[in-house]
């Protein structure tokens, strides 16, 4: 595999991940954090961090719009549910183990 093919493969897999997350709006970020240790917001932060070394100007709000497929406030209004006590307790426990 050439470096270009590897980059194309990684980009295609990332687009597929974003598409999968877009099709699973029912999966809340706190659930992702509790199970996988990252969420849509983490992906957005990673994109911002990786943009700088390649000379791309990208702020957090722009990155979140790329990840969420819409402005974050709109996604939050239409798709984000309040976290349950159990979800919050799990999140707190996992954060304290870091």
Secondary structure, DSSP 8 states (H G I E B T S, - for coil): --HHHHHHHHHHHHHHHHHHHHHTTTS-HHHHHHHHS--HHHHHHHHHHHHHHTT----HHHHHHHHHSS-HHHHHHHH-----HHHHHHHHHHHHT-
